[in-house]
Amino acid sequence: MVIRSLIRGRRGAVAARTYLAEADGRAQSPLETRSRLRCVDGRVPPDALQLEVRDDDGYLLGIGDLGWRGPRVIAEADGRDAHGTPEAVFADRRRQNRLVNAGWTILRFTWQDTLRPDYIPETVRQAIAAAQRR
């Protein structure tokens, strides 16, 4: 609400109000936001951001960037800075294995993937359909 009052009367404020409605502070990177908005535009919006997945004992198996809880699908937006080191790659693999073993489908997207508007939502749609057939 504060931002709305700060931009009132400025050039581009009307268009900016539309974008503000899509803002979500839970995103941890521009890539996560871009991936989420591709899903929203593609009519497969995630029902959770920063989705915590726990086992029956409450142990945290991992946190997914974008989540669809019903079909148990998680999309990860893998930026080079946060996921580019060997240590990060190994940690991502271990976390992915824990989540897959708990019954989740994990999708991984990069900035390049966001350049094709249809790619991310179509991939998510396919994963949801596959999960619903199980």
N, C-alpha and C positions, 0 to 999 in steps of 0.2 A: 504494500500500500504506500510506503514511503517513496518508492521509486516512481510510482504513478504521479505523485504530487511533484516530484522533482523534475519530471519531463513535461508536465502540463504546459501547453503553449509553445513548446519548442518544435522546430521543424522535425518531422518524422515521428512525432509522439503518437499519432493515431496508429501507425503501422507498428510501432514498438509495443503498444499495449497488447496487440495480438501475440507478439512473441513472448511477452512477459507471462501470459497465461500458460505457456509451454515450459517455463523455467522450473527446474527442480533442483534444489540445493543438495540432494543426496548424490548427484553425479560427482564422480571423483576426477573427471577429466572431460575436455571438450569431445574426445572420441566417444565416451559413454553417452554424452548428450546427443551427439550426431547419430549414433546407432539407435538410441531410443526414439528419436524423432523420425528416423527412417521407418521404424516399426509402427509408430503412430500414423504416419502418412500412408503406410501400406496396410492399414487396418488390422494389425496384430499387436496392439499395444501391450507391453508387459504389465502384469498386475502387481509386480513388486520390483523395487530397486534396492540394491545392496541386500539381497535375500540371504538370510542366514539359514543354513541347512544343518540340522543337528541330528545325531543318532538317537535311539530310544533312551539312552542314558543322559541325554542332554549335551554330549560332547560335540563341539563345533567342528563339522567336517569341512566347511568352507563357506565363503560368502560369494554369491554370484552378482555380477553387475546388473543384469536384467533377468527377471524370472517370470515364468508362467507356472504357477504352483499346481494347477490341476493336472496338466500333462507331464509335469516334472521336467521342464526344459529350462536351461540356463544359458544365457548368451554372455560371453565374455568379450569385452572390448580391449584388445591387447595392444597398447601403445608401446612403441620402441623404448621409451625412457624407462617405464616401470617394469617391462617384461623382457628387456633385451639382454640382460646379463645372464651368464650361465647359471648363477645361483637362483635367479628369478625363474628361469626356464625349468629348472629341476623342482623348485617349490610348486610351480604351476602344475607340473606333471603329477606330483604326489597328491596335490589337492584334487585335481581332476580325477585321478584314480579312486580316491575316497568317495567322491560324489557319484561317479559312474557305478561303483560297487553298491551304493545306496539306492540305485535305481533312477538316477537323473541322466538326462541327455545333455551334453555340454557342446555348445557351438562357440566358435572363436571367430571374431571379426577384427579386421585391421582398418586403418584409415582408408586404404585403397578400396576396401569393400564398400565404404560409404559413398564412394564416387558414382556407384551404379545404384540409383534409387530403388530399383526392384530387387536387387540381390539379397539384402538382409531380410526383408519381410518374406520373400519367397522361401528362403532357406528355413526361416523360423516356422512358416506355415507347413513345410514338408516335415519338419521334426515333430511338430504338434500332431500332424496326421499320423505319422509313424507311431508315436506314443499312444495314440488313441486306438490303434489297431492291435496293440499288445494286450 
